[in-house]
Amino acid sequence: MTGIDNELIVESLVAQLTVRGLDEGLVKQLKIRAAHNGRSAEAEHRMILETVLGAPPADELRAVLEDMPEVDDDVFRGDRSSRPIEFP
């Protein structure tokens, strides 16, 4: 064991964000939305950022994957036939 506190390392890798100059009405809306969703204002803020900036929704990802050409061993052997992509 190296004596390094893993929790401390993980905690130090978590980014923090301070947003200044927000309109009080916007902050009030955030707090109301957070209460409605059973979360703190900070957790609601995090959820909004993750939703807007995080991974694309499953439907968007599905559309991108469906538009991609199929590439597998058949292509490398010269067989240009393709199979439809099926999702559960």
Phi and psi in degrees as a GROMACS rama.xvg file:
@    title "Ramachandran Plot"
@    xaxis  label "Phi"
@    yaxis  label "Psi"
@TYPE xy
-88.0038  -11.5556  THR-2
82.5566  9.59331  GLY-3
-86.8456  132.446  ILE-4
-81.8783  105.219  ASP-5
-60.3021  -36.2602  ASN-6
-62.8357  -38.8344  GLU-7
-64.9179  -40.194  LEU-8
-63.4672  -48.2048  ILE-9
-61.8459  -43.0375  VAL-10
-61.9001  -36.5519  GLU-11
-72.8147  -17.2521  SER-12
-88.3721  -8.1574  LEU-13
-80.4137  124.285  VAL-14
-77.0639  152.058  ALA-15
-121.844  150.486  GLN-16
-135.97  127.663  LEU-17
-114.398  127.119  THR-18
-113.28  116.28  VAL-19
-103.761  158.925  ARG-20
74.8774  24.2849  GLY-21
-79.4979  144.663  LEU-22
-65.0964  136.61  ASP-23
-58.6744  -34.0747  GLU-24
-63.4712  -37.2177  GLY-25
-67.3218  -41.6852  LEU-26
-63.1573  -40.7178  VAL-27
-62.9456  -42.7448  LYS-28
-61.0921  -40.4006  GLN-29
-62.4297  -44.9998  LEU-30
-65.281  -38.9589  LYS-31
-66.0135  -45.4389  ILE-32
-61.8024  -41.8268  ARG-33
-61.1558  -46.284  ALA-34
-62.5003  -41.2214  ALA-35
-61.2216  -35.2162  HIS-36
-93.2794  3.34698  ASN-37
70.2862  31.5395  GLY-38
-126.889  163.193  ARG-39
-73.0248  164.03  SER-40
-61.0677  -38.4148  ALA-41
-64.3189  -44.3432  GLU-42
-65.1851  -37.5498  ALA-43
-65.9744  -43.0421  GLU-44
-59.4246  -44.7027  HIS-45
-61.1058  -44.5393  ARG-46
-62.5654  -41.8929  MET-47
-62.2968  -46.4239  ILE-48
-62.9365  -43.4577  LEU-49
-64.8617  -38.4638  GLU-50
-66.9064  -43.9395  THR-51
-78.2556  -41.0799  VAL-52
-106.478  -9.28352  LEU-53
-77.2741  -155.36  GLY-54
-61.0376  147.533  ALA-55
-65.0929  148.434  PRO-56
-56.8694  155.17  PRO-57
-55.5456  -38.8929  ALA-58
-63.8205  -40.8243  ASP-59
-66.6907  -42.3364  GLU-60
-63.4371  -41.9208  LEU-61
-59.6032  -43.7672  ARG-62
-62.6053  -42.1925  ALA-63
-63.1197  -45.245  VAL-64
-64.5399  -38.4693  LEU-65
-66.2995  -30.6215  GLU-66
-80.6658  -14.2959  ASP-67
-75.2007  140.461  MET-68
-69.9494  147.488  PRO-69
-76.0534  131.549  GLU-70
-127.924  118.491  VAL-71
-152.169  -167.209  ASP-72
-60.121  -31.1085  ASP-73
-60.3722  -39.3271  ASP-74
-64.5605  -42.1751  VAL-75
-69.4905  -23.0696  PHE-76
-88.1375  -3.7522  ARG-77
98.7896  -4.89866  GLY-78
-81.2799  112.732  ASP-79
-92.2116  7.7213  ARG-80
-68.5025  148.439  SER-81
-125.541  157.669  SER-82
-116.71  145.117  ARG-83
-67.5663  149.755  PRO-84
-85.5975  129.486  ILE-85
-114.511  134.443  GLU-86
-113.644  146.379  PHE-87
